[in-house]
Amino acid sequence: MSEALHTDLVASYLLNGAEESYKRTLLVKYVFLVDVLRELPAPAAGFADYIESSLLPLKSLSAQDVLEDATPFFWMNVDRCRNDPDNLASHSRHLVMLAFDCFFRHLPDGAEVRLPAVEGSDVILPRLRIQVRASGKPAVLRRVNSESLEIEVDTETETFTLGSIDSKYALPLMTIPDHGSAVLLEVKDPALVENDYIETISLNSTSAICLNEKIGRALEMIDEADAELGAQIKRLIKWYFPIITKDPNTTHNSFTAKRLIGVMFLSGIYRFMPLLEAIVHEFHHTELYMLMASREVLWEDEHRLYYSPWREDARTIFGLFHACHVFSQVEEFYSRAAKSPAFEDYTEYIAGRRLTLCQQLRLGLQQIRKDELPQTGREIYDFMVDQIDLRANEMRFYRNPLPTIIDHLDKWRDSHPELADSVILPVDLQLARSNAASERV
């Protein structure tokens, strides 16, 4: 195993079988989708018939073809259909539309799918890079041949030749510089993103151009510092969305979603290094989502809440464990970046971030009860603790806890008096708090 993977246990799990297990889980959900829907009360069986008949030309596809060509948006709608039967009318339409998009090259000439009208959603084909206004109108998608298709919306038909789409119908996107397989999408459509965060997407083209350039530069510099990590990000993350940040001085607000593995939502308003960190941060959320879909990492209890050094609110074990994993990997990346010529202009920034992250991580890990984790979770926990112990010996950060760490903790305890006594503190931090309190008196 390479040196880089020794510093990311989750990545090593994925490399050694967990990623394949995750992909098999996706495939099983798709293969048995129609059977699951037929077990549900009416009208789910009717939507099962619609999906089955629409996707009949794809029935002979190999597992490899499905996994290779399916987009995250397709998988999200498979999951939606299985878990949100109250909205099957829209979810099944989105699924059929995205299947046409993903597997277009496998369809026979003349194959067509019919899409019922759905308010607020157009004909969106991310792989084929086509968008046709269709909100509230029925549509028909028809393959003419390997290079062309027809889209009929409310009886009006347009023919499209792939590779030369008229700008009127071109999906608004930009290719990430020096990474032709990844794109930044400027699209708000419920077929592609959840309603919970669709309004976070920015459609400011000027801001998107700047963000696109910064993403390209960030990926290049990540690759300079850690080629293994850079390759993994480029392999797994193919779709980016620009999001709105109302206040750049607030907490990090880029995000990923566990139903959209392979998609990253990034703010264009960040300065360069916080944006680069956000990419590393969100990638490590993605890998942990994949692992959690294939292995038992946590026994979750939504009613038990914990202190997190990174948040003002109380967190579930899911949120706290995710935070510890991603920030431990951000710190590991910075330890490599500190040795890379590409980051020589950021030496002071990196040193400050590493110190803060190490102290936050040590405190965050203290809150997790190792004996309450499943085996895989315990292994990841031990790995993170060992990493922080190594940093403690290297950086001696435990000798002088940062005032900001103590201040965050005290404010959190004041805001959550019912949980104040549940916070577990290292001995030196207890002493530092006592000394700080004495000095204030």
C-alpha positions, 0 to 999 in steps of 0.5 A: 500500500502506498504511503498516502493511503497509510494516512487515510484508513477510510481510503484503504478500506475503500481500496480493499473492497468497501468501494466495490461493496458500495457499488454492489449496494447501488446496483441491487437497489436499482435492479430490485426497484420495481419489485420493491415498488410493487410491494407498496400500496397503490398507486406505487404499482402503476409507477413501477409499471411506468419505470419498467416499461420505460427502461425495458431497452436497458434490461440487458445492460451489464452491471459494469455498464450500469455502474460506469455510466450512471450519474449521481443524479440517477442514483439519487432518484433510485433512492428517492423512488424507494424511500419517498413513495408519496412523491413517486410521480415526480421521482419516477419521471426524473429517474426515467429521464436520467436513465435516458441521459446516462445510458443513451449510448446503449439504447437502440435507435428509435427508443423513446421515453415519455415524461409526464408533466412536473411543475418546476422541472425541465428536461435536464440531461447532464451527460448529454449536456442538454436543457429544454424548458418543460416545466409543467409540460409533458415531454418525449425523448427519442434516440434517432441514432448514436449522434442525435436525439429528438426532444418533444415538449408539448407537441413541439419537437427539436432535433439535437446533434451531440457535440454541437448543441445550440446555445439556446439548449446547452446545459449551463456548465463549465469544464473544470480547467485541466480536468475535462471530465469534471464540470461546474453546473449552474442549474437549479432543478429538482431532478438533480438536487434535493429540495432542501438545498436547491435554493442554495445554488448560485446562478451568478455566472460571473461568480461561477467563472471565478469559482471554476478557475479556483477549483482548477487551481486548487485541484492542481495544487492538491495534486502537487502536495498529495498525488494520491489524494488528488487522483482520488478527488478527480476520480470520484468527484465529477460534478460541482455546483456553485452555492450562495454564501451570504456572509464569507466570515461565517462557518464553512458552508460548502457541503456534500450529500450522502445521496449524491456521491460524486457531487460537491457544492462549493462557495465561490466567495471564499478566499483561495486556501479556504476553498482548497480546504473545503474541497479536501474536507468535502472529499473526505465526507464523500469517502466516509459516506461510501464506507458507511453505505457498505459497512457498519461504522456507527450505531447512531442515536439521534437523541444523544447529543455531543459537544463539537469544537467546530459547531455552535450547535450540539451534534449527533455521533454521526456529525461529530464522527464525520467532523473528526474524520474529515478534519483529521484528513485536512490536517494530514493534507496540510502536513504534506502541503507544508513540505510542498513548494507549491504552498511556500506562500502559505507557510504561516497560514498552514501552521496556524490551521494545523495547530487549531485543527490538532487542538480541536481534534484532540478535544473532539475525539475525547467526546467519542466513546470508543467502546460504543462503536462497532468494529470498523468505527473503533478502528477508525477512531484508534487511527485518528487518536494515533495520528493526533498522538503523533502530532502532539509529539511533533508539535507539542500543541498540548502545552498551551491550549489556544484561547479560542478553543477554551472560549468556544467550549465555554460559550457552548457550555453556556448555550447548552447548560443541559449538556455542559457536564457531558463534555469530557476535557483533557487534563491540561485543558481543564487546568487552562480553563481554571487558569483563565477563569482565575485571571478573569477574576 
